[in-house]
Each structure stands twice: as C-alpha cells, then as structure tokens.
C-alpha cells in the first residue's frame, strides 16, 4: 500500500502538471494525518523531480495543545532538512476584526502565511502552494455546494490546481492516507475540533458521508470524485463556449461597463445565453461568489419584457435594457467596494529584487502584473531612449520618479496628470471629459496614482512625467493580464 499510494499521487501530480523541476513548493503542515502524508510524499517527489520544499505551520491560537502540534511539525521537518516557518495569529480576534466566521478567518490567515513564505523563498522563480485536501474533503465540498445550490463549478468541488495552489492528495481517500502513515510507522496529531459538529462541513464529514459509504454504496466518495472530474471538465468546455458567445454578443467593453446586443444574445441557445450573462457579470465584479442563478433568471425575465427596464444586481451593479441593448454598469459613485463598504485602494508594493513580479487583482481590470527591471534588461531601450509601449495594456514607467505611495484606486479631488514635454498639468476630471469617458463610468475606473499625480489611466495614457528617458535607471513594467 505504501508505494501504491505514492505512485497514485505521483501520477496525479504529473497528470495535472502540478510541479515543475525548478519550482519552490510551500506546503501547509498542521500535523494532522493529511498534511503529514503530503509532506512525506513531497519529500520523496522533490528528490525525483528536483524542486525545493518548505513547510509552514499556522497556530490559530484556538486549541491549548496547538503549541505541541507546532513542535511536532518542527521536529518532523528538522529530521528531513526541510525549512520550517511558524506563523501565529489569534484567529478569534482576526475573525471579529474582519467580521468573518472563524472558519473563513482561519482559511484567510493560512493562505496569507503560505503566500508570504512563497514570496520569500521563490525570489522570482516558479512557486506553488501545496495543501493537503483529500478525496473525502472534495466530496464534502461537493455536497456542501449541492445542498446550498450550485452550478457545475461548485458541483466539481475542489480543483486539483487553482492558480498557484495544488492539491496532490485529492486522489487519496482518508483511509488510504492513514494506512500509508501506519505502514511507515509515522504518528500524527489529532485536531479534536474536526470531530465536533460545530461547522456544517464537520457534520457532512462525521455523519452524511459515513452513512453514504455504509448504507448507500461502498465507494461513494470515489464515485463522487469521478463525477466531480466530469463536472469540472464540462464546466471548462461550457466556459470556453460562453467566451466565444461573449465575443459574438458584446458590442462595448469598459472598465466597469459592458453592453450586449440583445438580438444576438437571444439568438444563442438558452443554456449558453445564461452562461454568457454569468461570464459578463464575472468580468465586471470581483468574482461569482454573490452571483447566483437567481440573478441570471432576473436578467432573463427583464430581457423578455417589452420596453426599457432597469435592474439592481450584487456589488452595486446595475442592468439596463434600452434600445435593443443590455448594458451592465456601475452608477457614478457606486463602484466596487471592500467588505467594509469602502472604495478599494490597493497599495502597490513591488519587490525591489529585479525580475520578481507582484500580481494584484484590480476591480474591472483583473490580474495586473508589476515588475521592476534594470534598463539593461530592455534591449530596445538603447535604440530608443523614449520607448513607449504601443500595447494598450502594457506600460513602461520610470520607477525612480515615483515619490509617494503608489496605488490603484478610483479618482479623487485634486487628481491630475501631465500631458506634454513641458509637463503641463491637466485635471483628471477634465481629461476624462475630453476623452468622452461616460459620466457614470468616471468615478469607477481604477487608475494608477502616485499621490495626486496620476501615473496611468489604463486603456488610455500615462503621464508624460513618468515616461522613460535616457536618464532612466529602473523600469517599472505594468501589464494587465486579465479582466479585459
């Protein structure tokens, strides 16, 4: 069973291309059976594939025996020569401060720790975060989503790979993991809160799945995971088809605005039509967490009615049916906000190490990558000292001219940009009016600003002051990789 379990995981890792030879892999190790099993298997894989490994243990400050778990994991890593990092955070206080459930607060604290350690060790190289979810966890998540109402994405449960997060143990059931550790003679810690029925997932884990395995069908978990794979495959296919449908139906795309031709939309298959609408809403908002089938149905009903109509959606988004077009937009002053209801101001803290990129998720833009490069890394710099990228969504800026806190935010009173070689100033409001940016979009567009000085109005221009010159030493490359 020992090598059988490892072989199963190795094939799963290769099937989903989880780890490349030179990757840095940071794995969360709580001390429980799942995470200990993952650590041991990654150790063996690292020897075969040539990647580097580091372990992170997060003490949530909830259980009295938590310090003993941390000591156990530290000793486990020390014995195998694996870098060990301990994070301590009072999750109860964090949950109250952020107005979250303890379960969600714990998840956020863990992933924040993983990302921080990955940034420290990766240093510009490829990096992955390995978490120890297994097949039972996937089945629990699948049921959780189905009970609460979900589509294909939720029915697929956990994905083997999500961005830089990998789940190598999704192919193993909990019993297989414990058998693997037993055969190796490796002990593990037991988190007794997992045995309590405090959380909904625990009740599914402790009651529903055992009954399914014993009284409905032996192998229920394995069958559910097989179905989840099919759901995710189908979801991927449908998303691609909906993407093509968006290209056919969308006639206008803005930062916080999108318009579709209703006649073309109604010509699509009813199922695909709903997926197109869902994909449009996803592009305009921070995700699909609060976008449900109810909202898609409301949009459908509005489209079927005669005359011009309006509809309010999540995240302050509005839908308007007018003159044969469906417009999704944010009203002036009603752009995307954070969980406390405040406008998002996202500070840009680019790593000083050349080539180490920072990636941010900016409302209305999607993934934005920023990286500092010495001018020697840009071959054409010497051919043209005033090089300006013609790509609308990639800009090259003189990093050393930035004097204040650089951030992505919406406009403020006093914002200005420079628009000629004499560095004449122009109010951002006036510039937006001149560019005929619709009034109900101006307050919602995210700009890149250095204090009150606008560095870049994405989709339009950068301030003359920040352009590259022959005196430039360090270049800030800003590239929008998603959202538009």
C-alpha positions in Angstrom: 0.0 0.0 0.0 2.9 2.3 0.8 4.3 2.6 -2.7 0.8 2.1 -4.2 -0.3 5.4 -2.5 2.8 7.3 -3.5 2.6 6.0 -7.1 -1.1 7.1 -7.2 -0.1 10.6 -6.0 2.9 10.9 -8.3 0.7 10.0 -11.4 -1.9 12.6 -10.2 0.7 15.3 -9.9 2.0 14.5 -13.4 -1.5 14.3 -14.9 -2.3 17.8 -13.8 1.3 19.2 -14.3 1.3 20.4 -10.7 5.1 20.8 -10.2 8.0 21.8 -12.5 11.6 20.7 -11.8 12.8 24.1 -10.5 9.7 25.1 -8.6 9.6 26.2 -4.9 6.8 24.3 -3.2 5.4 25.7 0.1 3.2 23.2 1.9 1.0 23.8 4.9 1.6 21.2 7.6 -0.9 21.3 10.6 0.5 18.0 12.0 -2.7 16.1 11.1 -2.6 12.9 9.0 -3.3 14.5 5.7 -0.7 17.2 5.9 2.0 14.8 7.3 1.3 12.4 4.5 1.6 15.3 1.9 4.9 16.4 3.5 6.4 12.9 3.2 5.3 12.4 -0.3 6.5 15.8 -1.4 9.9 15.0 0.1 10.1 11.9 -2.0 8.9 13.7 -5.1 11.4 16.5 -4.6 14.3 14.0 -4.7 12.9 12.7 -8.0 11.9 15.9 -9.7 14.4 18.4 -8.3 12.1 21.0 -6.8 12.7 22.8 -3.4 10.3 22.4 -0.5 9.4 24.5 2.6 6.8 23.9 5.3 4.5 26.3 7.0 2.7 25.7 10.3 0.0 28.2 11.4 -1.0 28.3 15.1 -4.5 29.7 15.1 -4.4 30.3 18.9 -7.6 28.3 19.4 -6.6 25.0 20.9 -4.5 24.6 24.1 -2.4 21.8 22.5 -1.6 23.9 19.4 1.9 24.6 20.6 2.6 20.8 20.9 1.4 20.4 17.2 3.8 23.1 16.2 6.7 21.4 18.0 5.9 18.1 16.4 5.9 19.6 12.9 9.1 21.5 13.5 10.8 18.2 14.6 9.4 16.4 11.6 10.8 19.0 9.2 14.2 19.2 11.1 14.7 15.5 10.8 14.3 15.7 7.0 16.2 19.0 6.5 13.1 20.9 5.3 12.9 24.7 6.1 10.2 25.3 8.7 8.3 28.5 9.2 5.9 29.1 12.1 3.1 31.7 12.0 1.0 32.6 15.0 -2.3 34.5 14.7 -5.3 34.8 17.1 -8.0 33.8 14.6 -10.8 34.6 17.0 -9.6 38.2 17.2 -9.0 38.3 13.5 -12.5 37.0 12.8 -14.1 39.7 15.0 -12.0 42.4 13.5 -12.7 41.4 9.9 -16.3 40.4 10.6 -15.8 36.8 9.4 -16.7 33.4 10.6 -13.8 31.7 12.5 -13.7 29.1 9.7 -13.2 31.7 7.0 -10.8 33.7 9.1 -8.6 30.7 9.6 -8.6 30.0 5.9 -7.5 33.5 5.1 -4.8 33.5 7.7 -3.4 30.3 6.4 -3.3 31.3 2.8 -1.8 34.7 3.7 1.0 32.8 5.5 1.6 30.5 2.6 1.8 33.4 0.1 4.2 35.3 2.4 6.6 32.3 2.7 6.3 31.6 -1.0 7.3 35.1 -1.8 10.3 34.9 0.5 11.6 31.6 -1.0 10.6 31.9 -4.6 12.6 35.1 -5.4 11.2 35.3 -8.9 11.2 31.6 -9.6 8.1 29.5 -10.2 6.3 28.7 -6.9 3.4 26.5 -5.8 1.4 26.2 -2.6 0.5 22.6 -1.8 -2.4 21.9 0.5 -3.5 18.6 1.9 -7.1 18.3 0.9 -8.1 14.7 0.1 -10.9 12.9 -1.8 -13.2 13.0 1.3 -12.7 16.7 1.6 -13.6 17.1 -2.1 -16.8 15.0 -1.6 -17.7 17.1 1.5 -17.3 20.3 -0.5 -19.3 18.9 -3.4 -22.2 18.0 -1.1 -21.9 21.3 0.7 -22.3 23.2 -2.6 -25.1 21.0 -3.8 -27.1 21.4 -0.6 -26.8 25.2 -0.8 -27.4 25.4 -4.5 -24.7 25.4 -7.1 -23.8 25.0 -10.8 -21.2 22.9 -12.5 -18.3 24.8 -10.9 -19.5 24.2 -7.4 -20.5 20.6 -8.2 -16.9 20.0 -9.2 -15.8 20.7 -5.6 -12.1 21.3 -5.2 -9.9 21.6 -8.2 -6.6 19.7 -8.4 -5.0 23.0 -9.5 -6.2 26.6 -8.8 -3.8 29.3 -9.8 -0.7 28.5 -7.9 -2.4 26.2 -5.4 -2.1 22.5 -5.9 -3.8 19.6 -4.2 -1.8 16.4 -4.8 -3.8 14.3 -2.3 -7.2 14.7 -4.0 -6.7 11.2 -5.5 -6.5 9.6 -2.0 -9.2 8.9 0.5 -8.7 9.5 4.2 -8.4 5.7 4.9 -5.7 5.4 2.3 -3.7 8.2 3.9 -3.9 6.8 7.4 -2.9 3.3 6.1 0.1 4.9 4.3 1.3 6.5 7.6 0.6 3.4 9.6 2.8 1.3 7.3 5.6 3.9 7.6 5.2 4.0 11.4 4.6 7.7 11.3 2.5 9.3 14.0 0.3 12.4 13.6 -1.6 14.9 15.6 -5.4 14.8 16.0 -7.3 18.0 15.9 -10.3 17.2 18.1 -12.3 20.2 16.7 -12.7 18.1 13.5 -14.6 15.6 15.5 -17.1 18.2 16.7 -20.2 19.2 14.8 -19.5 22.9 15.1 -19.2 23.5 11.4 -21.5 22.3 8.6 -18.6 20.6 6.9 -17.9 18.6 10.0 -21.5 17.4 10.1 -21.2 16.2 6.5 -17.8 14.6 7.3 -18.9 12.9 10.5 -22.5 11.8 9.6 -23.5 12.1 6.0 -20.5 10.6 4.2 -20.2 7.6 6.6 -23.8 6.7 6.1 -23.4 7.0 2.3 -20.4 4.6 2.4 -22.0 2.1 4.7 -25.7 2.2 3.8 -25.9 3.5 0.2 -22.9 2.4 -1.7 -19.4 1.4 -0.7 -17.0 3.6 -2.7 -19.4 6.6 -2.6 -16.5 9.0 -2.1 -14.6 7.6 -5.1 -17.7 7.8 -7.3 -18.4 11.4 -6.2 -14.8 12.4 -7.1 -15.1 10.8 -10.5 -18.3 12.7 -11.1 -16.6 15.9 -9.9 -13.9 15.5 -12.5 -16.6 15.2 -15.2 -18.4 18.3 -13.9 -15.1 20.3 -14.0 -14.4 19.1 -17.5 -17.9 20.0 -18.6 -17.6 23.4 -16.9 -14.4 24.2 -18.7 -15.9 23.3 -22.0 -19.0 25.4 -21.3 -16.9 28.4 -20.2 -15.0 28.3 -23.5 -18.2 28.2 -25.5 -19.6 31.1 -23.4 -16.4 33.0 -24.1 -17.0 32.7 -27.8 -20.6 33.7 -27.2 -19.4 36.8 -25.4 -17.4 37.8 -28.4 -20.4 37.5 -30.6 -22.8 39.4 -28.4 -20.7 42.1 -26.6 -20.6 45.4 -28.5 -18.9 47.6 -25.9 -16.5 46.8 -23.1 -15.4 49.3 -20.5 -13.7 49.1 -17.1 -17.0 49.0 -15.2 -19.4 48.8 -18.1 -20.4 46.3 -20.7 -23.1 46.4 -23.4 -24.6 43.4 -25.3 -26.7 43.2 -28.5 -30.0 41.7 -27.2 -30.9 40.4 -30.7 -27.7 38.5 -30.9 -28.0 37.3 -27.3 -31.5 36.0 -27.9 -30.1 34.1 -30.9 -28.0 31.9 -28.6 -29.1 28.6 -27.1 -31.0 29.4 -23.9 -28.5 27.5 -21.7 -25.5 29.2 -23.4 -27.3 32.5 -23.1 -27.3 32.2 -19.3 -23.7 31.3 -19.3 -22.8 34.3 -21.4 -24.6 36.6 -18.9 -22.9 34.9 -16.0 -19.4 35.4 -17.6 -20.2 39.0 -18.3 -21.1 39.6 -14.6 -17.9 37.8 -13.5 -15.8 40.1 -15.6 -17.3 43.2 -14.1 -17.3 42.1 -10.5 -14.7 40.6 -8.2 -16.0 37.0 -8.8 -19.1 34.9 -8.8 -19.4 34.4 -5.1 -22.6 36.5 -4.8 -23.8 36.0 -8.3 -26.4 33.2 -8.4 -28.8 31.6 -10.8 -31.5 33.9 -9.3 -29.7 37.0 -10.7 -29.4 35.3 -14.1 -33.1 34.5 -14.1 -33.9 38.1 -13.2 -31.9 39.3 -16.1 -33.7 36.8 -18.4 -37.1 38.0 -17.3 -36.1 41.6 -17.8 -35.0 40.8 -21.4 -38.2 39.1 -22.1 -40.4 42.1 -21.2 -41.4 44.9 -23.5 -39.9 48.4 -23.2 -36.9 49.8 -21.4 -36.2 48.3 -18.0 -33.6 48.5 -15.1 -32.4 46.0 -12.5 -30.2 46.2 -9.5 -27.5 43.5 -9.1 -24.9 42.4 -6.4 -21.8 44.6 -5.8 -23.8 47.8 -6.7 -24.0 46.7 -10.4 -26.9 47.9 -12.5 -28.5 46.3 -15.6 -30.3 48.4 -18.1 -32.4 47.3 -21.2 -32.6 50.1 -23.7 -32.9 50.5 -27.5 -32.0 46.9 -28.2 -29.0 46.7 -25.9 -28.4 45.2 -22.4 -26.0 47.4 -20.5 -24.3 46.2 -17.3 -22.7 49.1 -15.4 -21.9 50.8 -12.1 -23.6 54.1 -11.4 -21.5 57.2 -10.5 -20.1 56.8 -7.0 -21.3 53.2 -6.8 -18.2 51.3 -7.8 -16.9 48.2 -6.2 -16.2 48.3 -2.5 -14.4 46.2 0.0 -16.1 44.1 2.8 -16.4 47.2 5.0 -18.2 49.1 2.2 -15.3 51.3 1.4 -13.8 52.0 -2.0 -10.9 49.7 -2.7 -7.5 51.4 -2.5 -4.8 48.8 -3.4 -1.3 49.8 -2.4 1.4 48.7 -4.9 4.4 47.4 -3.1 6.6 46.0 -5.9 9.5 43.8 -4.7 12.8 45.6 -5.2 14.6 42.5 -6.4 14.9 42.8 -10.2 12.6 40.4 -12.0 10.5 39.5 -9.0 6.9 40.2 -10.0 3.9 41.4 -8.0 0.5 40.3 -9.1 -2.7 42.1 -8.0 -6.4 41.6 -8.7 -7.8 45.0 -9.6 -11.5 45.6 -9.9 -12.5 46.0 -13.5 -9.0 45.0 -14.7 -8.4 41.5 -13.4 -4.9 40.3 -13.0 -2.3 43.1 -13.1 1.4 42.2 -13.0 4.1 44.7 -12.0 7.9 44.1 -12.1 11.0 46.3 -11.7 13.6 45.8 -14.4 17.0 47.4 -14.9 17.2 49.2 -18.2 19.8 46.7 -19.4 17.0 44.1 -19.5 15.2 46.0 -22.2 17.2 45.6 -25.4 15.4 48.2 -27.3 15.9 50.8 -24.6 19.3 51.8 -26.1 17.8 52.0 -29.6 15.1 54.5 -28.4 15.5 56.2 -25.1 11.9 57.3 -25.2 10.4 53.9 -25.8 6.7 53.8 -25.1 4.9 50.5 -25.4 2.2 50.6 -28.1 0.3 47.9 -26.3 -2.7 49.5 -24.6 -2.5 47.3 -21.6 1.3 47.1 -21.0 3.2 50.2 -19.9 6.8 51.0 -19.1 7.4 53.6 -16.4 10.4 55.3 -14.9 10.3 53.7 -11.4 12.7 56.2 -9.8 10.3 59.1 -10.4 7.7 57.6 -8.1 8.0 59.5 -4.8 4.9 58.6 -2.8 2.7 55.6 -2.1 1.8 54.0 -5.5 -1.7 52.6 -5.6 -4.6 51.5 -7.8 -7.7 53.5 -6.8 -10.6 55.4 -8.2 -10.3 59.1 -8.8 -10.2 61.8 -6.0 -10.5 65.6 -6.0 -7.2 67.1 -7.0 -6.0 64.3 -9.2 -4.0 65.5 -12.2 -1.8 64.2 -15.0 1.0 65.7 -17.1 0.3 65.7 -20.8 3.3 67.2 -22.7 7.1 67.6 -22.6 6.7 70.8 -20.7 4.9 68.8 -18.0 1.8 70.9 -18.1 -0.9 69.7 -15.7 -4.5 68.8 -16.5 -7.2 67.8 -14.0 -8.1 64.1 -14.4 -11.8 65.1 -14.5 -11.2 67.4 -17.5 -9.1 64.7 -19.2 -11.9 62.1 -18.8 -14.4 64.6 -20.2 -12.2 65.3 -23.2 -11.8 61.6 -23.8 -15.6 61.2 -23.8 -15.5 58.7 -20.9 -19.2 58.3 -19.9 -20.1 60.2 -16.8 -21.4 57.1 -15.0 -18.0 55.4 -15.5 -15.6 58.1 -14.4 -15.9 57.5 -10.7 -15.5 53.8 -11.0 -12.4 53.5 -13.3 -9.3 52.3 -11.4 -6.2 54.5 -12.1 -2.6 54.0 -11.1 -1.6 57.0 -8.9 1.5 58.4 -7.2 -0.2 60.6 -4.6 -2.4 63.0 -6.5 -0.3 62.6 -9.6 -2.0 60.1 -12.0 0.6 57.8 -13.4 -1.6 55.9 -15.8 -5.3 55.8 -16.9 -5.4 52.2 -18.0 -6.8 51.9 -21.5 -5.8 55.5 -22.2 -2.5 57.2 -21.5 0.4 57.5 -18.9 1.5 60.9 -17.6 4.4 62.4 -19.6 6.4 62.8 -16.4 6.8 59.0 -15.9 7.8 58.1 -19.4 11.2 56.6 -20.0 14.2 58.8 -20.9 17.9 58.4 -21.4 18.3 59.1 -17.7 16.1 56.2 -16.7 17.8 53.5 -14.5 15.0 51.3 -13.3 11.9 50.5 -15.3 8.5 49.6 -13.8 6.6 47.3 -16.2 2.9 47.2 -15.6 0.8 44.7 -17.6 -2.9 43.9 -17.4 -3.2 40.1 -17.9 -6.9 39.7 -17.2 -10.2 41.4 -16.9 -10.3 43.0 -20.4 
